[in-house]
């Protein structure tokens, strides 16, 4: 699937998909990654450390709602930093863009 974010991994839902599509990924299935293929950039809005895990509040271009990503331990990411998110293709679902559906 080609979008403004490039070619992204995922499992299509239903028949073959061409053109615009939606990539659905649960936030708990996303993780921080090194820059590279199959990752998207995000800006750190806030970092919260609770015991053995850090929760990052991230913003992604083209998305109005923030995304929360948890990771074990402390993180060196700080407010304003650009990080990269990745996910397992098995955890992602690609849906065709259907104008009859409400926005996802």
DSSP file (Angstrom, degrees, kcal/mol; ACC not computed):
  #  RESIDUE AA STRUCTURE BP1 BP2  ACC     N-H-->O    O-->H-N    N-H-->O    O-->H-N    TCO  KAPPA ALPHA  PHI   PSI    X-CA   Y-CA   Z-CA
    1    1 A X              0   0    0      0, 0.0     7,-1.0     0, 0.0     2,-0.5   0.000 360.0 360.0 360.0 128.8    0.0    0.0    0.0
    2    2 A X  E     +A    7   0A   0     17,-0.2     2,-0.2     5,-0.2     5,-0.2  -0.909 360.0 150.5-104.1 127.6    1.4    3.4   -0.9
    3    3 A X  E >   -A    6   0A   0      3,-0.9     3,-2.1    -2,-0.5    17,-0.0  -0.764  66.7 -79.0-137.4-176.2    0.3    6.4    1.1
    4    4 A X  T 3  S+     0   0    0      1,-0.3     3,-0.1    -2,-0.2    -2,-0.0   0.746 133.3  55.1 -62.1 -20.1    1.9    9.7    2.1
    5    5 A X  T 3  S-     0   0    0      1,-0.3    -1,-0.3    35,-0.0     2,-0.2   0.464 113.7-124.4 -89.4  -2.2    3.8    7.7    4.7
    6    6 A X  E <   -A    3   0A   0     -3,-2.1    -3,-0.9     2,-0.1     2,-0.5  -0.581  58.5 -13.6  96.7-160.0    5.2    5.3    2.0
    7    7 A X  E     -A    2   0A   0     -2,-0.2    31,-0.4    -5,-0.2     2,-0.4  -0.718  69.8-174.7 -84.4 122.2    4.9    1.5    1.8
    8    8 A X        -     0   0    0     -7,-1.0     2,-0.1    -2,-0.5    -2,-0.1  -0.928  22.8-115.7-123.7 144.3    3.7    0.1    5.1
    9    9 A X        +     0   0    0     -2,-0.4     2,-0.3    78,-0.1    84,-0.1  -0.463  52.6 119.0 -78.9 148.3    3.4   -3.5    6.3
   10   10 A X        -     0   0    0     -2,-0.1     2,-0.5    82,-0.1    83,-0.2  -0.945  59.0 -92.1 174.3 172.8    0.0   -5.0    7.2
   11   11 A X  E     -b   93   0B   0     81,-2.1    83,-2.9    78,-0.3     2,-0.1  -0.917  40.4-127.2-106.0 125.8   -2.6   -7.6    6.4
   12   12 A X  E     -b   94   0B   0     -2,-0.5     2,-0.6    81,-0.2    83,-0.2  -0.416  15.1-136.5 -72.6 150.0   -5.4   -6.7    4.0
   13   13 A X        -     0   0    0     81,-2.3    83,-0.4     2,-0.1     2,-0.3  -0.929  66.9 -22.9-108.6 112.6   -8.9   -7.2    5.2
   14   14 A X  S    S+     0   0    0     -2,-0.6     3,-0.1    81,-0.1    -2,-0.1  -0.653 112.6   4.3  91.7-146.4  -11.1   -8.7    2.4
   15   15 A X  S    S-     0   0    0     -2,-0.3    -2,-0.1     1,-0.2    81,-0.1  -0.026  98.5 -59.3 -71.7 175.3  -10.4   -8.5   -1.3
   16   16 A X        -     0   0    0      1,-0.1     2,-0.4    -4,-0.1    -1,-0.2  -0.231  56.0-143.2 -55.0 144.0   -7.4   -7.0   -3.0
   17   17 A X        +     0   0    0     -3,-0.1     2,-0.3     2,-0.0     4,-0.1  -0.938  24.0 169.3-116.9 132.8   -6.9   -3.3   -2.1
   18   18 A X        +     0   0    0     -2,-0.4     2,-0.2     2,-0.2     0, 0.0  -0.976  51.4  14.7-135.7 153.7   -5.7   -0.6   -4.5
   19   19 A X  S    S+     0   0    0     -2,-0.3   -17,-0.2    77,-0.1    -2,-0.0  -0.489 111.1   4.0  84.3-157.4   -5.7    3.1   -4.0
   20   20 A X  S    S+     0   0    0     -2,-0.2    77,-1.9    77,-0.1     2,-0.3  -0.290  71.4 166.7 -65.5 146.4   -6.2    4.9   -0.7
   21   21 A X  E     -C   96   0B   0     75,-0.3     2,-0.4   -19,-0.1    75,-0.2  -0.950  33.7-114.4-151.9 168.0   -6.5    2.7    2.4
   22   22 A X  E     -C   95   0B   0     73,-3.1    73,-2.7    -2,-0.3     2,-0.6  -0.932  18.8-149.9-110.6 134.7   -6.5    2.9    6.2
   23   23 A X  E     -C   94   0B   0     -2,-0.4     2,-0.5    71,-0.2    71,-0.2  -0.928  14.9-162.1-103.7 119.0   -3.8    1.2    8.2
   24   24 A X  E     +C   93   0B   0     69,-3.2    69,-2.2    -2,-0.6     2,-0.4  -0.898  17.7 162.6-108.1 124.5   -5.1    0.1   11.6
   25   25 A X        -     0   0    0     -2,-0.5     2,-0.2    67,-0.2    67,-0.1  -0.992  36.7-125.0-140.3 129.2   -2.7   -0.7   14.4
   26   26 A X    >   -     0   0    0     65,-0.5     3,-2.2    -2,-0.4     4,-0.3  -0.544  25.7-124.6 -71.0 138.5   -3.5   -1.0   18.1
   27   27 A X  G >  S+     0   0    0      1,-0.3     3,-1.7    -2,-0.2    43,-0.2   0.839 109.8  60.3 -55.2 -35.1   -1.2    1.4   20.1
   28   28 A X  G 3  S+     0   0    0      1,-0.3    -1,-0.3    41,-0.1    41,-0.1   0.652  99.5  58.3 -69.6 -11.8    0.0   -1.5   22.3
   29   29 A X  G <  S+     0   0    0     -3,-2.2    59,-0.5    62,-0.1     2,-0.3   0.420  91.2  88.8 -94.0   0.4    1.3   -3.2   19.2
   30   30 A X  E <   +D   87   0C   0     -3,-1.7     2,-0.3    -4,-0.3    40,-0.2  -0.709  54.4 179.1 -97.0 150.5    3.6   -0.3   18.3
   31   31 A X  E     -D   86   0C   0     55,-2.2    55,-2.4    -2,-0.3     2,-0.1  -0.978  34.7 -94.5-145.6 157.9    7.1    0.1   19.6
   32   32 A X  E     +D   85   0C   0     -2,-0.3     2,-0.3    53,-0.2    53,-0.2  -0.463  50.1 174.0 -71.1 145.9   10.0    2.5   19.2
   33   33 A X  E     -D   84   0C   0     51,-2.3    51,-0.6    -2,-0.1     2,-0.1  -0.944  36.4 -90.6-146.8 164.0   12.5    1.6   16.5
   34   34 A X        -     0   0    0     -2,-0.3    49,-0.0     1,-0.1     2,-0.0  -0.441  62.3 -85.0 -69.6 155.3   15.6    2.8   14.7
   35   35 A X  S    S+     0   0    0     -2,-0.1     2,-0.3    49,-0.0    -1,-0.1  -0.359  83.7  91.9 -60.5 140.2   14.8    4.9   11.6
   36   36 A X  S >  S-     0   0    0     -3,-0.1     3,-0.7     3,-0.0    -3,-0.0  -0.989  72.1 -15.5 163.9-167.6   14.3    2.7    8.6
   37   37 A X  T 3  S+     0   0    0     -2,-0.3     3,-0.1     1,-0.2   -29,-0.1  -0.273 118.7  20.0 -62.3 145.6   11.9    0.8    6.5
   38   38 A X  T 3  S+     0   0    0    -31,-0.4    49,-0.5     1,-0.2     2,-0.3   0.876 100.4 109.4  61.0  42.2    8.5    0.2    7.9
   39   39 A X    <   -     0   0    0     -3,-0.7     2,-0.4   -34,-0.1    -1,-0.2  -0.974  52.4-150.3-138.8 157.2    8.6    2.9   10.5
   40   40 A X  E     -E   85   0C   0     45,-2.0    45,-2.8    -2,-0.3     2,-0.2  -0.976  22.6-117.2-126.7 142.8    6.8    6.2   10.8
   41   41 A X  E     +E   84   0C   0     -2,-0.4    20,-0.4    43,-0.2     2,-0.3  -0.486  32.8 179.1 -78.1 148.3    8.2    9.3   12.6
   42   42 A X  E     -E   83   0C   0     41,-2.6    41,-2.9    -2,-0.2     2,-0.5  -0.980  24.2-127.5-144.0 153.7    6.4   10.8   15.6
   43   43 A X  E     -EF  82  59C   0     16,-2.5    16,-2.2    -2,-0.3     2,-0.5  -0.894  25.6-122.7-106.4 131.9    7.1   13.7   17.9
   44   44 A X  E     + F   0  58C   0     37,-2.8    36,-3.2    -2,-0.5    14,-0.2  -0.604  30.9 173.9 -74.6 121.1    7.2   13.2   21.7
   45   45 A X  E     -     0   0C   0     12,-3.6     2,-0.3    -2,-0.5    13,-0.2   0.745  68.2  -9.4 -94.8 -31.7    4.7   15.4   23.4
   46   46 A X  E     - F   0  57C   0     11,-1.3    11,-2.8    32,-0.1     2,-0.4  -0.979  55.4-147.3-162.8 154.9    5.2   14.0   26.9
   47   47 A X  E     - F   0  56C   0     -2,-0.3     2,-0.4     9,-0.2     9,-0.2  -0.999  13.7-173.0-130.5 130.8    7.0   11.1   28.7
   48   48 A X  E     - F   0  55C   0      7,-2.7     7,-3.4    -2,-0.4     2,-0.6  -0.989   8.5-156.9-125.2 131.9    5.6    9.5   31.9
   49   49 A X  E     + F   0  54C   0     -2,-0.4     2,-0.5     5,-0.2     5,-0.2  -0.940  12.5 177.8-111.9 121.2    7.5    6.9   33.9
   50   50 A X  E >   - F   0  53C   0      3,-2.8     3,-1.6    -2,-0.6     2,-0.5  -0.911  57.7 -67.9-124.7 102.2    5.5    4.5   36.1
   51   51 A X  T 3  S+     0   0    0     -2,-0.5    23,-0.0     1,-0.3     0, 0.0  -0.365 122.0   1.3  59.8-109.3    7.6    1.9   37.9
   52   52 A X  T 3  S+     0   0    0     -2,-0.5    21,-3.6    -3,-0.1     2,-0.3   0.244 125.0  58.6 -98.8  14.1    9.0   -0.4   35.3
   53   53 A X  E <   -FG  50  72C   0     -3,-1.6    -3,-2.8    19,-0.3     2,-0.4  -0.991  62.1-142.5-144.8 151.0    7.6    1.2   32.2
   54   54 A X  E     -FG  49  71C   0     17,-2.9    17,-2.4    -2,-0.3     2,-0.5  -0.913  12.6-156.3-108.6 138.5    7.6    4.5   30.3
   55   55 A X  E     -FG  48  70C   0     -7,-3.4    -7,-2.7    -2,-0.4     2,-0.5  -0.974   9.1-159.5-114.3 124.0    4.6    5.8   28.5
   56   56 A X  E     -FG  47  69C   0     13,-3.1    13,-2.3    -2,-0.5     2,-0.7  -0.876   9.4-148.4-104.4 132.6    5.2    8.2   25.6
   57   57 A X  E     -FG  46  68C   0    -11,-2.8   -12,-3.6    -2,-0.5   -11,-1.3  -0.905  31.2-176.2 -97.3 117.1    2.5   10.6   24.3
   58   58 A X  E     -FG  44  67C   0      9,-3.1     9,-2.7    -2,-0.7     2,-0.4  -0.840  22.5-150.4-121.8 150.1    3.2   11.0   20.6
   59   59 A X  E     -F   43   0C   0    -16,-2.2   -16,-2.5    -2,-0.3     2,-0.4  -0.953  11.3-161.1-117.4 143.5    1.9   13.0   17.7
   60   60 A X    >   -     0   0    0     -2,-0.4     3,-2.1     3,-0.4   -18,-0.1  -0.967  31.7-100.6-123.2 137.2    1.9   11.8   14.1
   61   61 A X  T 3  S+     0   0    0     -2,-0.4     3,-0.1   -20,-0.4   -20,-0.0  -0.300 109.3  20.6 -55.7 133.4    1.6   14.0   11.1
   62   62 A X  T 3  S+     0   0    0      1,-0.2     2,-0.4     2,-0.0    -1,-0.3   0.416 105.4  96.2  87.8  -1.5   -2.0   13.8    9.7
   63   63 A X    <   -     0   0    0     -3,-2.1    -3,-0.4     1,-0.1    -1,-0.2  -0.985  52.2-167.0-124.0 128.3   -3.5   12.5   12.9
   64   64 A X        +     0   0    0     -2,-0.4     2,-0.2    -3,-0.1    -1,-0.1   0.865  69.2  72.1 -84.2 -36.7   -5.1   14.8   15.4
   65   65 A X  S    S-     0   0    0      1,-0.1    -5,-0.3    -6,-0.0     2,-0.0  -0.570  86.2-116.9 -80.9 141.4   -5.4   12.4   18.4
   66   66 A X        -     0   0    0     -2,-0.2     2,-0.4    -7,-0.1    -7,-0.2  -0.314  21.8-133.2 -71.0 161.1   -2.2   11.6   20.3
   67   67 A X  E     -G   58   0C   0     -9,-2.7    -9,-3.1   -40,-0.0     2,-0.5  -0.955   9.9-146.3-115.4 135.2   -0.9    8.0   20.4
   68   68 A X  E     -G   57   0C   0     -2,-0.4     2,-0.4   -11,-0.2   -11,-0.2  -0.898  17.6-177.5-102.3 127.1    0.2    6.4   23.7
   69   69 A X  E     -G   56   0C   0    -13,-2.3   -13,-3.1    -2,-0.5     2,-0.3  -0.991   8.0-159.2-126.4 126.0    3.1    3.9   23.4
   70   70 A X  E     +G   55   0C   0     -2,-0.4     2,-0.3   -15,-0.2   -15,-0.2  -0.790  11.7 176.8-103.0 147.1    4.4    2.0   26.4
   71   71 A X  E     -G   54   0C   0    -17,-2.4   -17,-2.9    -2,-0.3   -40,-0.0  -0.990  36.0 -96.3-144.7 150.8    7.8    0.4   26.6
   72   72 A X  E    S-G   53   0C   0     -2,-0.3   -19,-0.3   -19,-0.2   -20,-0.0  -0.355  84.5  -2.9 -66.6 145.2    9.6   -1.4   29.4
   73   73 A X  S    S-     0   0    0    -21,-3.6   -19,-0.3   -23,-0.1    -2,-0.2  -0.069 104.0 -35.8  74.4-173.2   12.1    0.6   31.6
   74   74 A X        -     0   0    0    -21,-0.1     2,-0.3   -25,-0.1   -20,-0.1  -0.357  56.7-144.6 -79.5 164.0   13.1    4.2   31.3
   75   75 A X        -     0   0    0      2,-0.2    -2,-0.0    -2,-0.1   -22,-0.0  -0.950  17.5-144.7-130.8 151.6   13.6    6.0   28.0
   76   76 A X        +     0   0    0     -2,-0.3    -1,-0.1     2,-0.1     2,-0.1   0.501  68.4 114.4 -89.5  -5.2   16.0    8.6   26.8
   77   77 A X        -     0   0    0      4,-0.0     2,-0.3     3,-0.0    -2,-0.2  -0.385  47.7-172.0 -65.7 143.3   13.2   10.2   24.6
   78   78 A X    >   -     0   0    0     -2,-0.1     3,-2.4     1,-0.0   -34,-0.3  -0.892  35.9 -67.3-135.3 164.2   12.3   13.7   25.7
   79   79 A X  T 3  S+     0   0    0     -2,-0.3   -34,-0.2     1,-0.3     3,-0.1  -0.251 121.7  19.4 -53.5 130.9    9.6   16.2   24.8
   80   80 A X  T 3  S+     0   0    0    -36,-3.2    -1,-0.3     1,-0.3   -35,-0.1   0.221  92.9 130.8  92.0 -13.5   10.1   17.5   21.3
   81   81 A X    <   -     0   0    0     -3,-2.4   -37,-2.8   -37,-0.1     2,-0.6  -0.407  56.9-128.5 -72.1 148.4   12.3   14.6   20.2
   82   82 A X  E     + E   0  43C   0    -39,-0.2     2,-0.3    -3,-0.1   -39,-0.2  -0.879  33.8 176.1 -97.0 125.7   11.5   12.8   16.9
   83   83 A X  E     - E   0  42C   0    -41,-2.9   -41,-2.6    -2,-0.6     2,-0.4  -0.766  25.0-122.1-121.5 169.1   11.2    9.0   17.4
   84   84 A X  E     -DE  33  41C   0    -51,-0.6   -51,-2.3    -2,-0.3     2,-0.4  -0.941  18.4-155.2-116.9 137.8   10.3    6.2   15.0
   85   85 A X  E     +DE  32  40C   0    -45,-2.8   -45,-2.0    -2,-0.4     2,-0.3  -0.876  15.6 172.4-110.3 142.6    7.5    3.8   15.5
   86   86 A X  E     -D   31   0C   0    -55,-2.4   -55,-2.2    -2,-0.4     2,-0.3  -0.872   6.5-172.0-138.2 174.1    7.2    0.3   14.0
   87   87 A X  E     -D   30   0C   0    -49,-0.5     2,-0.4    -2,-0.3   -57,-0.1  -0.971  35.0 -88.8-159.9 163.3    5.0   -2.7   14.3
   88   88 A X    >   -     0   0    0    -59,-0.5     3,-1.8    -2,-0.3     4,-0.5  -0.673  30.7-135.2 -79.9 133.6    4.7   -6.3   13.3
   89   89 A X  G >  S+     0   0    0     -2,-0.4     3,-1.0     1,-0.3   -78,-0.3   0.812 105.2  63.5 -58.8 -29.6    2.9   -6.7   10.0
   90   90 A X  G 3  S+     0   0    0      1,-0.2    -1,-0.3   -80,-0.1   -79,-0.0   0.728 102.2  50.2 -67.5 -20.3    0.8   -9.6   11.6
   91   91 A X  G <  S+     0   0    0     -3,-1.8   -65,-0.5   -62,-0.1     2,-0.3   0.510  97.9  83.4 -94.4  -6.3   -0.7   -7.1   14.0
   92   92 A X    <   -     0   0    0     -3,-1.0   -81,-2.1    -4,-0.5     2,-0.4  -0.757  59.1-159.4-104.1 145.6   -1.7   -4.5   11.4
   93   93 A X  E     -bC  11  24B   0    -69,-2.2   -69,-3.2    -2,-0.3     2,-0.6  -0.979   5.5-151.9-123.4 135.1   -4.9   -4.5    9.3
   94   94 A X  E     -bC  12  23B   0    -83,-2.9   -81,-2.3    -2,-0.4     2,-0.4  -0.932  14.3-173.0-109.0 122.9   -5.3   -2.7    6.0
   95   95 A X  E     - C   0  22B   0    -73,-2.7   -73,-3.1    -2,-0.6   -81,-0.1  -0.910  28.4-110.4-113.0 141.0   -8.9   -1.6    5.1
   96   96 A X  E     - C   0  21B   0     -2,-0.4     2,-0.5   -83,-0.4   -75,-0.3  -0.366  39.2-102.7 -64.9 148.8   -9.9    0.0    1.8
   97   97 A X        -     0   0    0    -77,-1.9     2,-0.5     2,-0.0    -1,-0.1  -0.628  43.1-175.8 -72.0 121.9  -10.9    3.6    1.9
   98   98 A X    >   -     0   0    0     -2,-0.5     3,-2.1     4,-0.1   -77,-0.0  -0.945  19.9-158.8-125.2 108.4  -14.7    3.7    1.7
   99   99 A X  T 3  S+     0   0    0     -2,-0.5    -1,-0.1     1,-0.3     4,-0.1   0.679  91.8  65.7 -62.2 -15.8  -16.2    7.2    1.6
  100  100 A X  T 3  S+     0   0    0      2,-0.1    -1,-0.3    -3,-0.0     2,-0.2   0.700  91.0  79.5 -77.5 -18.5  -19.5    5.7    2.9
  101  101 A X  S <  S-     0   0    0     -3,-2.1     3,-0.1     1,-0.1     2,-0.1  -0.561  91.0-108.1 -85.3 151.9  -17.8    4.9    6.2
  102  102 A X        -     0   0    0     -2,-0.2    -4,-0.1     1,-0.1    -1,-0.1  -0.392  53.0 -78.1 -70.8 159.4  -17.2    7.6    8.8
  103  103 A X              0   0    0      1,-0.2    -1,-0.1    -4,-0.1    -4,-0.0  -0.286 360.0 360.0 -59.6 140.8  -13.6    8.7    9.3
  104  104 A X              0   0    0     -3,-0.1    -1,-0.2     0, 0.0    -2,-0.0   0.444 360.0 360.0 -83.3 360.0  -11.5    6.3   11.3
